[in-house]
């Protein structure tokens, strides 16, 4: 039964929930909230079933691929969305959080590497810590970005002395400022854990005489720059009190989101060794293929990236 759950199942449910959220701006409805939560909840159930099936059917470490990482990040965002809607049912959090979740799902489905990492017992626990920390840091930055956008929209409306838009009720400025500050603190802590666990994983690979991830890898460099920015933002908020409140902290979270986009873009689009090669290596040329002047037969592959040598002409395997 779980094998029949596909990405389209929960992506479509979230899309319907987003459309219902946007419809708040056009008209009022007494049953829309229940229907909206029903679709979002059903999508989360299908989302969870999909991740469970991926975990139990994984040939490598469960949920360790780049694609899985994006799908899990979207799952966490939807959980945060449902939590916020439960306590603030009149606030249109879905107009901001659901599009980000759908973008993460699309990136994991169409751009990310689906190959899981190998099962290595000694480094498995550090790999889990490394993946979870960057996952939580990413979600924190996204939540801070949403709170920052809401804060700037709320201050602009109050400055112009305009009434709230119909169906687009936003939280108070105090709540948004507090959320922004906490998002920065959580992000810098998680990024610090991510960098520390990454160094430990590199050390484990070095002790096993395995290839280490170079420090000039695009994804590593971008995450280091992002960590430096988040650390400076947290220190600025600690020593300079005006940066903890008002539009300054909102701008800090918006810039953090820009750094996050660059880091994720580096992982998806540039040649990085963090998630393994983007595509299978080309097959090795065999003496048989050179003698007859054609490329080796790739139909004998047993799995992606693994090739068997062809027997010589007239010989046996």
C-alpha positions in Angstrom: 0.0 0.0 0.0 2.8 2.4 0.9 4.5 1.7 -2.5 1.6 3.5 -4.2 2.2 6.7 -2.3 4.1 9.1 -4.7 5.3 12.7 -4.4 2.4 13.9 -6.5 0.0 12.7 -3.7 1.2 15.1 -1.0 2.4 17.8 -3.4 -1.1 18.0 -4.8 -2.6 18.2 -1.3 -0.3 21.0 -0.3 -1.2 22.8 -3.6 -4.9 22.6 -2.8 -4.2 23.9 0.7 -2.2 26.8 -0.7 -5.0 27.7 -3.1 -7.5 27.7 -0.2 -5.1 29.9 1.8 -4.9 32.4 -1.1 -8.7 32.4 -1.4 -8.8 34.1 2.0 -8.0 37.3 0.1 -11.1 37.0 -2.2 -14.0 35.8 0.0 -14.9 34.5 3.4 -16.0 30.9 4.2 -17.1 29.1 7.3 -15.8 25.7 6.3 -12.7 26.7 4.4 -10.5 26.4 7.4 -11.5 22.8 8.1 -11.1 21.8 4.4 -7.7 23.5 4.2 -6.4 21.7 7.3 -7.9 18.5 6.0 -5.9 18.7 2.8 -2.7 19.8 4.5 -3.1 17.0 7.1 -3.8 14.4 4.5 -0.7 15.6 2.6 1.4 15.3 5.7 0.2 11.7 6.3 1.0 10.8 2.7 4.3 12.7 3.0 5.2 10.7 6.1 4.2 7.4 4.5 6.4 8.2 1.5 9.4 8.9 3.7 8.8 5.7 5.7 8.7 3.6 2.6 11.9 5.3 1.3 13.6 4.5 4.5 12.7 0.8 4.7 13.4 0.2 1.0 16.7 2.1 0.9 19.7 0.1 -0.4 22.1 2.5 1.3 21.8 4.5 4.5 18.0 5.3 5.0 17.0 8.8 3.9 20.6 9.9 3.2 20.3 11.1 -0.4 20.2 14.7 -1.4 16.7 14.3 -2.7 15.6 12.8 0.6 17.0 15.8 2.4 14.9 18.3 0.5 11.7 16.2 1.0 12.4 16.0 4.8 13.0 19.7 4.9 9.6 20.2 3.3 8.0 17.8 5.8 9.3 19.9 8.7 8.0 23.1 7.2 4.5 21.6 6.8 4.6 20.4 10.4 5.5 24.0 11.5 2.7 25.3 9.3 0.1 23.0 10.9 1.4 23.9 14.4 1.1 27.7 13.7 -2.3 27.4 12.1 -3.6 25.4 15.1 -2.7 28.2 17.5 -3.3 31.1 15.1 -6.1 30.0 12.8 -6.9 33.4 11.5 -3.3 34.1 10.3 -2.4 33.2 6.7 0.8 31.4 7.4 0.2 29.1 4.5 0.6 31.9 2.0 4.2 32.1 3.0 5.2 28.6 4.2 3.4 26.3 1.7 5.1 27.8 -1.4 8.5 27.2 0.3 7.6 23.6 1.0 6.5 23.1 -2.6 9.8 24.6 -3.9 11.7 22.2 -1.7 9.7 19.2 -2.9 10.3 20.3 -6.5 14.0 20.7 -5.9 14.2 17.2 -4.3 12.2 15.7 -7.1 13.8 17.3 -10.2 17.3 18.6 -9.3 18.7 16.7 -6.3 20.7 13.5 -6.4 18.5 10.5 -5.5 21.4 8.1 -4.7 21.7 7.3 -1.0 25.0 7.2 0.8 26.7 4.0 1.7 26.1 2.3 5.0 29.2 3.0 7.1 28.6 2.0 10.8 31.4 4.2 12.3 30.3 7.4 10.6 26.6 6.7 10.6 25.8 8.6 13.8 27.8 11.6 12.7 26.2 11.5 9.3 22.8 11.7 11.0 23.9 14.6 13.2 25.4 16.4 10.2 22.2 16.0 8.1 19.8 16.9 10.8 21.7 20.0 11.9 21.8 21.5 8.4 18.2 20.5 7.9 17.1 22.3 11.1 19.3 25.3 10.2 17.6 25.5 6.8 14.1 25.4 8.3 15.0 28.0 10.9 16.3 30.4 8.2 13.1 29.8 6.1 10.9 30.5 9.1 12.9 33.6 9.9 12.5 34.7 6.3 8.8 34.3 6.4 8.6 36.2 9.7 10.8 38.9 8.3 8.5 39.4 5.2 5.5 39.5 7.5 7.1 42.0 9.8 8.0 44.4 6.9 4.5 44.1 5.4 3.0 44.8 8.8 5.2 47.9 9.4 4.5 49.2 5.9 0.7 48.9 6.5 0.9 50.6 9.9 3.1 53.4 8.5 0.6 54.1 5.7 -2.3 53.7 8.2 -4.1 51.2 6.0 -6.5 48.6 7.4 -5.5 44.9 7.1 -6.2 43.2 3.8 -9.2 41.0 3.9 -8.2 37.5 4.7 -4.5 38.4 5.2 -4.3 38.8 9.0 -0.7 38.9 10.2 0.7 38.4 13.7 1.7 41.3 16.0 5.1 43.0 15.4 6.3 41.8 18.8 5.6 38.2 18.0 7.3 38.5 14.6 10.3 40.3 16.0 10.7 37.6 18.7 10.4 34.8 16.0 13.1 36.5 13.9 15.5 36.7 16.8 15.0 33.1 17.8 15.3 31.9 14.2 18.8 33.5 13.9 20.0 32.0 17.2 18.7 28.5 16.3 20.2 28.8 12.8 23.7 29.7 14.0 23.7 26.9 16.6 22.6 24.3 14.1 25.1 25.5 11.5 27.9 25.3 14.1 26.9 21.7 14.8 26.8 21.0 11.1 30.3 22.3 10.5 31.7 20.4 13.6 30.1 17.1 12.6 31.3 17.6 9.0 34.9 18.0 10.3 34.5 14.8 12.3 33.2 12.9 9.3 36.2 14.1 7.3 38.5 12.9 10.0 36.8 9.5 10.0 37.3 9.3 6.2 41.0 10.3 6.6 41.6 7.5 9.2 40.1 5.0 6.9 42.2 6.3 4.0 39.0 7.3 2.1 38.6 10.4 0.0 37.9 13.5 2.1 35.6 16.4 1.2 37.8 19.3 0.2 37.3 22.6 1.9 37.1 24.4 -1.4 34.0 22.4 -2.4 31.3 24.9 -3.5 28.7 23.6 -1.0 31.2 23.6 1.9 32.4 27.1 1.1 28.9 28.4 0.8 27.8 26.9 4.1 30.9 28.3 5.8 30.1 31.8 4.5 26.5 31.4 5.6 27.6 30.3 9.1 29.9 33.4 9.4 27.0 35.6 8.4 24.6 34.0 10.9 27.3 34.2 13.6 27.8 37.9 13.0 24.0 38.4 13.0 23.7 36.7 16.4 26.7 38.6 17.8 25.3 41.9 16.5 22.0 41.2 18.2 23.7 40.3 21.4 25.9 43.4 21.7 23.7 46.0 19.8 20.2 46.1 21.4 18.5 47.9 18.5 19.4 45.0 16.2 17.2 42.7 18.3 14.0 44.5 17.4 12.4 46.4 14.6 13.1 46.2 10.9 16.9 45.6 11.5 16.3 42.0 12.6 13.9 41.4 9.7 16.5 42.6 7.3 19.1 40.2 8.9 16.8 37.2 8.3 16.2 38.3 4.7 19.9 38.4 4.0 20.3 35.0 5.7 17.7 33.7 3.3 19.8 35.0 0.4 22.8 33.1 1.7 20.7 30.0 2.1 19.6 30.2 -1.5 23.2 30.5 -2.7 24.2 27.5 -0.6 21.3 25.3 -1.8 22.0 26.5 -5.4 25.6 25.5 -5.0 24.6 22.0 -3.9 22.1 21.5 -6.7 23.8 23.2 -9.7 27.5 23.2 -9.1 30.0 20.3 -9.2 30.2 19.3 -5.6 31.4 16.1 -3.9 29.1 16.5 -0.8 26.3 14.3 -2.1 28.4 12.3 -4.5 28.7 12.7 -8.3 25.8 14.3 -10.1 25.8 11.6 -12.7 27.3 8.1 -13.2 30.9 7.9 -14.3 31.5 6.9 -17.9 32.3 3.2 -18.5 35.9 2.2 -18.8 37.1 1.3 -22.3 38.0 -2.3 -22.6 40.6 -3.9 -24.9 37.7 -5.6 -26.7 36.0 -2.3 -27.5 39.2 -0.7 -28.7 40.0 -3.6 -31.0 36.7 -3.5 -32.8 36.4 0.3 -32.6 33.2 0.8 -30.6 32.2 1.8 -27.1 31.6 -0.8 -24.4 28.1 -2.2 -24.2 26.4 -0.4 -21.3 23.5 -2.9 -21.3 25.6 -5.1 -19.0 25.3 -2.7 -16.1 24.2 -4.3 -12.9 23.5 -1.0 -11.2 24.1 2.7 -12.1 27.8 3.4 -12.1 28.9 -0.3 -12.0 30.1 -1.9 -15.2 31.3 -5.4 -16.0 34.1 -5.9 -18.5 33.2 -7.5 -21.8 34.9 -10.8 -22.6 37.5 -10.7 -25.5 36.2 -11.7 -28.9 35.7 -15.5 -29.0 36.5 -15.8 -25.3 34.5 -16.5 -22.2 33.5 -14.1 -19.4 
